[in-house]
C-alpha cells in the first residue's frame, strides 16, 4: 500500500480546489444568502433544497440528512472513494503532485482501485479515438458520415474505433502498467482461452462519462455482418460503471440543463450527437437501459426541482417507443418539473430527422408541446372499445389514476373534464369526482406512511430544531433564547472569528448551556481558539473539525460553519450583542447559584465565609449591571 499523504499536500489540495466548483459538477447551486449556496442534496431524496455550501469556508452541510464536511469529504461520499483516492482525484484536477510519508512518491500501480479503473478508461478512450483515423476504421468513418457526423463531431464526442484483433487494447494497457486483474475489473478486457482479450473488437466506440467528466464505460456499435454480437454492446457493470446511474452526454449537457431548466431525453448515442450539433445542447440518453429512478435523481439535482422546469422525452413512434414513454410516465411524480413527449414525423429519431429535414427540424422537435400524462391517457384510452358501457368503464378505471397523479390541481381538474370527453361519458362531474377521490387517497397514503414519497426536510428556520436526529448527541431546544444565542455566537466564532476575537477565547465551555455547544466551544479552544482563525480561516476550520472528539461533534461544527447567521448585517455590533447575551446569562446563572449559597448559609454562618460569598455576589451583580449598561465594552 502507498504511504500516508503528506499533510501539507492535503491542505494544498483543499485550498486549491473550490468546493462550489466541485459540488456544482453534481448538482445545481443557487444563492442561499450570506455568501452560501444551496441545492438538492445528492445523499438523500428531497424536494426542497436543504443542502448548503459555504465557498468561503470550504464546507458543505445538509440540514436534512446531516451529511457534511469539506471538499475531500464530499468527493469521498458522492463517488464512494477512500480518503486517499479522493485526495488523488482532486490533486490531479489541481495539478498538484502528492508526497507520501512512507515510500516516497506514489507509484501508479499503488493507487486506489477506482482511480486506476478511471485512468484505464481515460487511456482507452484516447487510444480508441486515435484508431478512428486508421485504414481499418474506414467502415466506422463511413457509418458516421452516413449519419451526418464529420471528423469534428467525432472529436467533440470522443468517438473512436476498437481494432478487430483479439488483444490490441489489452497489450497497449499492459504497456501502460496495468495488470491483467485491473483490465478484467475495468470491463475493457475479458477472459480468453489464454488470458485476457479485448471486450470490444471491430466496433465504433462511444466513451460514456459520468457527470464529473470521467470516462467510466463505453458503448460499442456493431459495424460488420460477421460480428455475431449484439447491435450495441456496453461495458458490463463494474466498480465505476452502473448503467442505471449514468446518462450519456450529461457531462456536456449539465451546464445548459441547469441554466435553462430543461432536459431532452433521447434514446441513443447518435441522437444525442444530432441534438447537440443541431443546437439542442440539453440532450442526454440512457445507456442500454430504461429511463429510471436513478437517472431522475441526476436530473433533479441539475433542475433544482424548479416547478417551471421541463423534461422532454423523445421516443420512436413505434410500439416500443410508446411502451418506453408509458414506462417513463411511471416515474413522472418523482419530478417537480413538467414532463413532455415529442414524437417526430414518421416516427423518425432525432438522428434520422436531422438527416432528412435539417437542424431546424430537430430544434422544433425538442420544443415541448404534448405533456407526458396526456400521451399516457390517450394510449390507454385507445385500447378500449368506447362504444360499449363496459369498455368506457374499464378505460376510466385505468386512466383515472393517471389523471389523479397530475401535480397541478387546476390541470388535474381540466384533464379530468377532457377525459370524460375522450371516453364519451356525459356525466363530467362523475369523472371529476372519481379523479379527485383517487388523488385524495394517494395523498393520504403518502402522508400516512404508506407508499407515498417521504416528506422532504427544508433548511431549519430560525427557532426550530433541525429535522433529523443527530446520532449520539442530546436534543437541542432552539426555542430556548439561550440556545439560540449560543448557536449564533458559535456560528460567528467559526465563520467570522475576526468579529468575536479575542473576547470569545476567554469564554469557558461552561458558559454554553447546551452540551453539544459546550463541546464545540471546547473543540475551538483545543484548535487554538478563534483568534487563530483570523489569518487562516480554512485552516482554522480544518483544525476545529479535527479537534472534535467524534463524528457527531464534527458534524455539528460543519453545520454551524455553513448555516447562515440570522442577521442581514453581520458586523462587530451584532457580534457584540451575542457575546454580551451569552456572558450575561452565564453571570445571571452564577448570581442565582451564589444567592442559593447565601440562603443555605443563613445568619449562623462563619463571618469570613459569609463575607466572601457576599463579596462575590456584589462583584457579579456589578458586572451584570455593567454588561447591561455598556454592552460589549464591558467584556
Secondary structure, DSSP 4 states (H G I P E B T S, - for coil): ---PBPHHHHHHHHHHS-HHHHHTTTS--EEEETTEEEE--SSS--SS--EEEETTTTEEEETTT--EEEHHHHHHHHHT--HHHHHHHHHHHHTPPP-BTTTSS--GGGS-HHHHHHHHHHHHHHHHHHHTTSGGGHHHHHHHHHTT--HHHHHHHT-EEE-SSSSHHHHHHHHTT--HHHHHHHTSEEEETTEEEES--SEEEEEEE-TTS-EEEEEEEE--TT--S-SEEEPPP-SS--GGG--BTHHHHHHHHHHHTEEEEESSHHHHHHHHHTT-TTEEE-SSS---HHHHHHHHHHHTT-TT-EEEEE--SSHHHHHHHHHHHTTGGG-SSEEEEE--GGG--HHHHHHHH-HHHHHHHTS--EEHHHHHHHHHHTTS-TTSHHHHHHHHHHHHHHHHT-SSHHHHHHHHHHHHHHHT-S-HHHHHHHHHHHHHHHHHHHHTTSSSPPPP-PPPPTTS--SSPPTTSPPP-TTSHHHHHHHHHHHHHHH-HHHHTTGGGG--GGG--SHHHHHHHHHHHHTT-GGGGTT-HHHHHHHHHHHSSSHHHHHHHHHHHHSPPS-SS-SHHHHHHHHHHHHHHHHHHHHHHHHHHHHHH-TTS-HHHHHHHHHHHHHHHHHHHHHHHHGGGG-
